[in-house]
Amino acid sequence: MTDVRLDRRRLMAVGGCALASGMAGLVLPVRAAGLAPTPSMAGGSNNYRPGAPIVERIGGGGFWMTGTVRRAGDGAPLAGQRIQIWAHTTEGYESDQRSHGATLTDANGVFRLEMPQIVPAFGQPHGHLAYDGGPYRTVFLRPVMPSSKDKSLEAHFVLEPV
């Protein structure tokens, strides 16, 4: 068995570590309880069209864009929030008006919008989403799909009040 001697230097180091880890245990849960807002992604606002209409579906469908919208801090779901969606699809470019549409979140903060299959643009299959109105900061997302064969893409918003 090893003989461990606690001289003043070691006692201070061990005590400091214990104090630091004890304090981290008190501080970190408070920080973890607050849900941070989603930052806008680079390229997310490309080809954005303010005021895209709320639609039942974009084009012929066959692909689902889904996600959630929650409030920063407490993570509460946000109902009735407008999410605009657009992408380069089998039916049009992301700059085409017919490739844009918006939907509203349900009572649980969930949104779903059917659209044509997303295809690669600039080498990557990706969608564009925006929260662009109301009492929260505007957020633009540009999630990339793992495969252009995927039939859905999910994106989540955590919104910060203005």
N, C-alpha and C positions, 0 to 999 in steps of 0.2 A: 504494500500500500504506500502511496506517495504522501510524504509529509508536506502539507501546504502551510506556509507561514504567512500570516497576515501582518505585514508591517504597515506603517502609517500610509505609505504611497498606495499599496494594494487595497487597503481598506477604503481609501478615498475613491479609487477607481471603481471598485465593486459597488460602493454606495452610490456613486454618481450614475453608474449604469442602471442600478435598480431604481433610482429616482427618475431617471430619464425614461425608462421603459414603463414605470408606473404612471408618469405624467402623460406619456403617449397613449396609454390605455384610457386615460380620462379625456383627452382632447380628440383623438381620432374618431371615436363613435359619434361625437357631435358633428364633425365635419362629414362623416360618411352618411349621416341622416339627411343632409341637405343635398338634393339632386341638382347637379350643375346644369346650366343651360347648354343646349346644342349650339356649337359654333357653325357659321356658314362655311361651306366647303368651297375651295378654289374651283372655278368653272361652273359652279352651281347655277349662277344667274345667266349663263349663256343662253341666248334666244328666248329669254323671259318675255312674256306678253302680259302686261298689267291688265287685270280685269277679265281674264279668260272665263268664259261662262261655266256655270255649274251644269254638268252633264250626267246622264245616266251611264254612258259608255263613250269611249273615244273610238271611232271607226268600227271595224268589224269585231273587235275583241279577240279573245283567245289567250290573253296574258293578263295577269293580275298584279297591280301595284297595291301594296297594303302597308299598314303601319299604325302607329299610335301617336297621340299628342297628349303630353302631360305638362303640368306646371312645374317650373323650376322651384327648388326648395322642398316642398312637401310631396311632389310627384303625383298630385291629384290629376285624374283624367279630365281632359277639357272637351266638353261636348260642343257641337255646333261650330267648330273651327274650320275655316276654309283652307283647303290644301290644293294648290295648283300642281298639275302633273303634265309633263311633256317629255318626248323622247324621239329618237330616230327609230322608226319602225318599218315593218314590211309595207306600210301604206303611206309613208311620208317622212320627210326630214323634220328634225326638231325645230327648224325655223318656220315650218308650214303652220298656218293657223289651224288646220284640221288635225294637227298632232298635239294640240293643247286642250286641256279641259280641267275643271276643278270639281271637287267633291267636298262634302261636309263630314265631320266626325260624328259618330253616334254618341249615345249617353255614356259609353265607356271610353270615349276618346279614340275609338278605332275608326280608320278609314279604309275603304276598298274601292278601287276603280278598275274596271276592265278596259283593256286597250289592245291594239294589235301587238304582235310579237316584237320585242325590242331586238334590233340588230346592231352590230358593231358600227360605231362612228369614231373616227380617229383611232382605230385599232381596238377599241374597248366597247363591249355592250354595256350601256349605262342608261340610267334614267335621270330626270331632273324633277325636283319637287321644291315647292316654296310654300311657306306660311307667309302670307303677305297682307294681312289686314287685321284690324282690331287692336285690342289693348296690349299686345305683345310685340317684341322686337321681330322684325322680318328675318327669316332664316331661309337660306338656299342650300339644298343638298344635291349631291351628284354621286349617288352610290353606283359602284361598278359591280356587274354580275360576275360570278365565278365562271359561268359558261353561257354562251349565246343560245344554248339549247334549253336553258331554264325557262319555266313557264310562269315565274313570279319573281318579284323583287320586293323586299321589305325595307322600310325606312322609318325611323322613329325621331320624333321631335320632342325636345324638352324646352318649353318657351319661357322667356323672361319678360316680366312686365316692363313696359316702356317707362 
